Amino acid sequence: MSDSFEGYWAIFTPDDLGDGRECVAVSFPEFPLTFSMGDDEDDARAMATDALVTAIEDMFEKDVEYPERTRKPRVPAGSKAVFIPLPEYLRVPLRIRQARRERNLTQAQVARRMGIDEKTYRRHERPGIANMTIKTLERISQALGTHLEISLQSPKRPISPRRFTKTSASNRNTSTKPHARPSK
């Protein structure tokens, strides 16, 4: 299975906004039309994640294949390559779709194997829409003839509290906030 679903390399380049303020411009070698910027490197990383998620969701809607991730790119002097991981909520439906396609199955065939209607199954493959329980993931795995493995691992680098704040997610009708329980 492709490791592109782990994430993609971005190129961070310090830039001048022309009014004395500096920023970090972000581009993606595999996504030439996807770019972003941030006030500093942390902000650029958050904005790069949003831009990459939007690009992946757009490609999904257009049923376009995702580019294979290349090796760490060479960058011009002053720039640096930064790996931008895809959020797990995006990776899971992409992996399900890929596993189904590798087995030459249609969404209707997998839905029948699961005993659900095709419309319900299609939501399981929609990045940003899918919100499956572990039980549903087990049923999908069984219908695809795959093995489900879930793991929790320590991060390779400390997780910044900024990762859990809203950036431009509100512009995409998605939220990074946990769901609040209704008060009684």
C-alpha positions as CSV (number, residue, x, y, z in Angstrom):
1,M,0.0,0.0,0.0
2,S,1.3,3.5,-0.8
3,D,3.0,5.4,1.9
4,S,1.7,8.7,0.3
5,F,-1.2,8.5,2.8
6,E,1.2,9.2,5.6
7,G,1.8,12.7,4.2
8,Y,3.8,14.7,1.8
9,W,6.9,16.9,1.7
10,A,6.5,20.7,1.7
11,I,9.1,23.4,0.9
12,F,9.2,26.2,3.5
13,T,10.7,29.4,2.1
14,P,11.2,32.6,4.2
15,D,9.6,35.5,2.3
16,D,9.0,39.2,2.7
17,L,5.4,40.5,2.5
18,G,6.8,43.8,1.2
19,D,5.7,45.9,4.2
20,G,8.5,44.9,6.5
21,R,6.8,41.8,7.7
22,E,8.1,38.4,7.0
23,C,6.3,35.1,6.5
24,V,7.0,31.5,5.5
25,A,5.8,30.5,2.0
26,V,4.8,26.9,1.6
27,S,4.7,24.9,-1.6
28,F,4.3,21.1,-2.3
29,P,6.4,19.5,-5.1
30,E,3.6,16.8,-5.7
31,F,0.8,19.4,-5.7
32,P,2.0,22.3,-7.9
33,L,-1.2,24.2,-7.5
34,T,-1.3,23.9,-3.7
35,F,0.5,26.6,-1.7
36,S,0.1,28.4,1.6
37,M,1.9,30.7,4.0
38,G,2.2,31.4,7.7
39,D,3.5,34.1,10.0
40,D,6.2,31.7,11.3
41,E,7.2,28.1,10.9
42,D,4.5,26.8,13.4
43,D,1.8,28.8,11.6
44,A,3.1,27.7,8.2
45,R,2.9,24.0,9.3
46,A,-0.7,24.4,10.4
47,M,-1.6,26.2,7.2
48,A,0.3,23.7,5.1
49,T,-1.8,20.9,6.8
50,D,-5.0,22.7,5.9
51,A,-3.9,23.3,2.3
52,L,-2.9,19.7,1.9
53,V,-6.1,18.4,3.3
54,T,-8.1,20.6,1.0
55,A,-6.1,19.4,-2.0
56,I,-6.6,15.7,-1.1
57,E,-10.4,16.2,-0.5
58,D,-10.7,18.1,-3.8
59,M,-8.8,15.2,-5.6
60,F,-11.2,12.7,-4.0
61,E,-14.3,14.6,-5.1
62,K,-12.9,14.7,-8.7
63,D,-11.9,11.0,-8.5
64,V,-8.3,11.8,-9.3
65,E,-5.5,9.5,-8.2
66,Y,-3.2,10.9,-5.5
67,P,0.4,11.5,-6.4
68,E,3.0,9.2,-5.1
69,R,5.2,10.8,-2.5
70,T,8.7,11.4,-3.7
71,R,11.8,11.4,-1.6
72,K,12.7,14.4,0.5
73,P,13.1,17.2,-2.1
74,R,16.2,19.2,-2.7
75,V,15.5,22.8,-1.8
76,P,17.1,26.1,-2.7
77,A,19.4,27.8,-0.2
78,G,17.4,29.4,2.6
79,S,14.5,27.0,2.2
80,K,13.9,23.7,3.9
81,A,11.9,20.6,3.3
82,V,9.2,19.8,6.0
83,F,7.2,16.6,6.1
84,I,3.5,17.4,6.5
85,P,1.6,14.3,7.9
86,L,-2.0,13.8,6.8
87,P,-4.4,13.7,9.7
88,E,-5.5,10.2,10.6
89,Y,-9.2,11.0,9.9
90,L,-8.1,11.6,6.3
91,R,-5.8,8.6,6.0
92,V,-8.3,5.9,7.0
93,P,-10.9,6.5,4.2
94,L,-8.1,6.8,1.7
95,R,-6.6,3.5,2.7
96,I,-10.1,1.8,2.6
97,R,-10.6,3.2,-0.9
98,Q,-7.1,2.0,-2.0
99,A,-7.7,-1.5,-0.5
100,R,-11.0,-1.8,-2.3
101,R,-9.5,-0.8,-5.7
102,E,-6.5,-3.1,-5.3
103,R,-9.1,-6.0,-5.0
104,N,-11.0,-4.8,-8.0
105,L,-14.2,-4.4,-6.0
106,T,-16.9,-1.8,-6.5
107,Q,-18.4,0.2,-3.6
108,A,-21.7,-1.7,-4.3
109,Q,-19.9,-5.1,-3.9
110,V,-18.3,-4.1,-0.6
111,A,-21.6,-2.7,0.6
112,R,-23.4,-6.0,-0.2
113,R,-20.7,-8.0,1.6
114,M,-21.3,-5.8,4.6
115,G,-25.1,-5.9,4.4
116,I,-25.5,-2.1,4.0
117,D,-26.7,0.1,1.2
118,E,-24.1,1.6,-1.2
119,K,-24.8,5.2,-0.2
120,T,-23.9,4.4,3.4
121,Y,-20.7,2.6,2.3
122,R,-19.7,5.5,0.1
123,R,-19.5,7.8,3.2
124,H,-16.9,5.4,4.7
125,E,-14.6,6.3,1.8
126,R,-15.1,10.1,2.0
127,P,-12.2,12.0,3.5
128,G,-13.4,14.4,6.1
129,I,-16.9,12.9,6.2
130,A,-16.2,9.3,7.3
131,N,-16.5,8.9,11.1
132,M,-16.5,5.1,11.7
133,T,-16.5,3.1,14.8
134,I,-14.0,0.3,15.3
135,K,-16.8,-2.2,14.8
136,T,-17.5,-0.6,11.4
137,L,-13.8,-0.7,10.5
138,E,-13.7,-4.4,11.4
139,R,-16.7,-5.1,9.1
140,I,-15.1,-3.2,6.3
141,S,-11.8,-5.0,6.8
142,Q,-13.7,-8.4,6.7
143,A,-15.6,-7.4,3.6
144,L,-12.3,-6.4,1.9
145,G,-10.5,-9.5,3.1
146,T,-7.9,-7.5,5.0
147,H,-6.5,-7.4,8.5
148,L,-7.4,-4.4,10.7
149,E,-4.6,-3.0,12.9
150,I,-5.0,0.0,15.1
151,S,-2.1,1.3,17.1
152,L,-1.3,4.2,19.4
153,Q,2.3,5.4,19.2
154,S,4.4,8.1,20.9
155,P,4.8,11.0,18.5
156,K,8.2,11.4,16.8
157,R,8.2,15.0,17.9
158,P,6.2,16.6,20.7
159,I,2.7,17.6,19.7
160,S,2.2,21.3,19.9
161,P,-1.0,22.6,21.5
162,R,-1.5,24.6,18.3
163,R,-2.3,21.4,16.5
164,F,-5.6,21.3,18.4
165,T,-6.7,24.8,17.7
166,K,-8.9,26.0,14.9
167,T,-7.0,27.4,12.0
168,S,-8.9,27.8,8.7
169,A,-11.0,24.7,9.5
170,S,-14.0,26.9,10.0
171,N,-13.8,27.9,6.4
172,R,-14.1,24.3,5.3
173,N,-17.1,23.4,7.6
174,T,-14.9,21.1,9.7
175,S,-13.8,21.5,13.2
176,T,-10.8,20.4,15.2
177,K,-12.6,20.9,18.5
178,P,-13.8,17.8,20.4
179,H,-17.5,17.3,20.4
180,A,-19.0,18.7,23.6
181,R,-21.6,16.7,25.5
182,P,-24.9,18.4,25.8
183,S,-25.7,19.7,29.3
184,K,-28.5,18.1,31.2
